[in-house]
């Protein structure tokens, strides 16, 4: 019989797993397209520090990784808080993951990036957009929903 997770456990494990899977996909796709992992992480950091991220070397890559995981924990926390108020959000994990993944993808592309110091125009190239959406649904949101369910379950066996 498994115990119910505490709120901090759910947020730490769900946020870390979602962040790890998402950044692994992002780095893999970037490398497939000829970028290094360091450059991809500098792209992430550019949302905070702008174009200077690209001349910051390993330091701004590390900043990008930290920003990425901070956002993962924020998105995890937001879903957990919403599901605690509306338990139906986590009742059907695949439906919840698809919906939350789309929400996070659109919020990042249409709100967070445009309001940040990100120096490039946000684009929606078909292949990259499709893969990024799938990544947000199944590699990012699904671990968040799973961790939320582990913390919200009502019985010790479920």
Secondary structure by P-SEA (a helix, b strand, c coil): ccccccaaaaaaaaaaaaaaaaaaaaaaaaaaacccaaaaaaaaaccccccccccccaaaaaaaaaaaaaaaaaaaaaaaaaaaacccccccaaaaaaaaaaaaaaaaaccccccccccccccccaaaaaaaaaaaccccaaaaaaaaaaaacccccc
